[in-house]
Amino acid sequence: MTLASAQPGDLVAEYQTGPIPREQLALYAEASGDSNPLHLDPAFAQKAGFGDVIVHGMLGMALLGRLLSTQFAAFTLTRFDARFIAVLPVGASLRCTATLAAATADGWTLALEAFDSSGKPIIVGTAAVKNPS
């Protein structure tokens, strides 16, 4: 299905990550400067009430953004926002979806969601794309 033929509410793209390993958390921490021990130190995370370290929220958003960069590469991204609604444990996977929210003369607004493997929503957001000029 293309955006041009989609109707509001139609699923227009989907992206599945593999399990997010702790090595990816360490690499993300180094690249982003976010070395919060909740993401790197299992003992610290357990003292904070988690079973193990948790994935950086912004890393989850980056994985949701991968849906946009791979499925809508030919479009111009004009907005991308997200709200974190649950934590994601290390080793979990994300299923990212884009649903058409609205179509205008200027482009399309997409409703974005990222779910864990049980179907629980982890991140919700929106993006706006338009055809390149």
N, C-alpha and C positions, 0 to 999 in steps of 0.2 A: 504494500500500500504506500502511496506517496502522500505527502502533506497536502498537495493540491486536490487530491480526491478524498481525503479523510474528512470525517464529520466529527464535531465535538464529542468527546467521550471515547473515540477510537484509540486503541493502542497503536502507536506509530513506530515505536522502537523498543528494543529490549536488549540488555547486556547482562551477562552473568560473569561474576568474578570467580576465580578459584579461591580456595582457602587462603586467608591472609596470614602469612607466617610471621613469627616474631622478628625474623631477619628484616622483613619489610618495615616493621615498626622502627627498628634501629636505624635503617637507612633513611626513613622519613624524618626521624628525630634529628639526625645529623644534618640533613638538607634544610629542614625548616627552622632549626634552632629550638624546637620544642622538646626538651628532654625531661618533661614531667615524669616522675617515677611511676605514675599510674600506667604509663605506656611501656615501661622498660623493666621495672623491678617487681617480679612476682610477689615477693614478701611484702613490699609496700602496698601493692594492689590488694592483697589479702587482708592486710590490716585496715584498709579502707572499705572492706566489705565485699570485694569482688573475688571470684574464684581464681583469677589469673589477671594478667595485664589486659588492658582494653585498647582497642584501636583508636587512634587519634580521630576526633570528629572531622577535622579538615582532611585527613587522608580518606575517610569515607566520602566526603564531598568531592575530592579529586577523582575517586573511582566512579562516582555518579557523573562527574564531568566527562569522564572517558566515554560514556554513552553519547554525549553530545559531540565530542570530537571525532568519534568513529562513525556514528550514524548520520550526522548532519555536517560532515566536513565541507560540503559544497556550499553551505549557507553561512551567513554572517551572524555570529552570536552577538546579540545586543544587550542581553541581561541574563544573569544566572544567580539565583539566590537559593539558600537552603536553610532549613531549621532542623536541628538535631533533636529527635524525640526519644531516643533510647540509646543505650551503649551497645557496642558490638565487641564481643570477646575475641581475643586472638584466636586464629584458626577457623573463624567463621567465614562464610561466603556472603556475597551480596547479589541479589537479583535487582537490577535497576531497570525502571520502566519510564517511558515517556508517553503520555496520553495527550491528544490534542485537546486543549482547553478552549481556544478561540482562534479564528482566522479573520484577518482584516486585510485591507488593501496593502498595508505595510509589511505584513508577514504573519507569523503564527506564534501563539503562546502555548507552551507545553507545560503540563503538570507532571512533575517528576516525583518518583518515589524509589526508595531503596529498601528492600526487605531482607531480613535474615532468612536462613534456610527453613525456618518454621513458618514463614510468612508474616512475621511481626514487622511492622514498619519501623525503620531505624532513622531514616532521613526523608523529609518531604521538601519540595521546593518548586520553583518555576524557572522557566527559561523562555526567552523570546529570540526567535530567529527570523531572518529575512533572506530573500534571494540576494546573492551578491550583486552589487551595482555594476 
